[in-house]
Amino acid sequence: LVFNHPLMKNLGICEDWKHLVIGDKKMTKWSNILRDLNDDRFSTQDFYNIVDILNPMNVTNRTKRRWLRQMDNANVIEDIGQGYWKKKLKILKSGD
C-alpha cells in the first residue's frame, strides 16, 4: 500500500500545544452526549434535552450552546442549518 500524498506533515514542535487537544473530561462529556443523539441529524433542542438528562446539575442554555460551538469548531459535529446538526466523527473505543 503506497500513498502518493501524505495525510499529515510534521512542520515542527509546538511549545503551547494544550489548546490543540481535547482533554479527557471534555471528551468523555462529549461522547456521552453524542452517543444518545441521532447520527444523521439532530436538533439543538435534542442536544439540550440530552444534556439535561445526563447532567445532574443545571447547565444553562448559554453553556449548552457553547458546547455545541466547541464541538463544531473541533469538527466533531457540523451545523447543517435551521437548528440542526450532524455528527462528523464516529466514537471509537480503544482497539478499534
Backbone hydrogen bonds, N-H to C=O, Kabsch-Sander energy under -0.5 kcal/mol:
donor,donor_aa,acceptor,acceptor_aa,energy
4,N,2,V,-0.5
11,L,9,K,-0.9
15,E,13,I,-0.6
17,W,15,E,-0.7
20,L,17,W,-2.2
21,V,18,K,-1.0
23,G,21,V,-0.5
27,M,23,G,-2.5
28,T,24,D,-2.5
29,K,25,K,-2.3
30,W,26,K,-2.9
31,S,27,M,-2.8
32,N,28,T,-2.2
33,I,29,K,-1.9
34,L,30,W,-3.0
35,R,31,S,-2.1
36,D,32,N,-0.7
36,D,33,I,-1.0
37,L,34,L,-1.5
42,F,85,W,-2.3
44,T,83,G,-2.2
47,F,43,S,-2.1
48,Y,44,T,-2.5
49,N,45,Q,-2.6
50,I,46,D,-2.2
51,V,47,F,-2.5
52,D,48,Y,-2.3
53,I,49,N,-2.0
54,L,50,I,-2.6
55,N,51,V,-1.8
64,K,60,T,-2.2
65,R,61,N,-2.5
66,R,62,R,-1.9
67,W,63,T,-2.4
68,L,64,K,-2.2
69,R,65,R,-2.3
70,Q,66,R,-2.6
71,M,67,W,-2.4
72,D,68,L,-2.4
73,N,69,R,-2.9
74,A,70,Q,-1.6
75,N,72,D,-1.5
76,V,71,M,-2.6
77,I,71,M,-1.0
78,E,86,K,-2.6
80,I,78,E,-0.7
80,I,84,Y,-2.0
81,G,84,Y,-0.7
84,Y,81,G,-1.2
85,W,42,F,-3.2
86,K,78,E,-2.0
87,K,39,D,-1.4
88,K,76,V,-2.9
89,L,76,V,-1.4
92,L,90,K,-0.7
96,D,93,K,-2.0
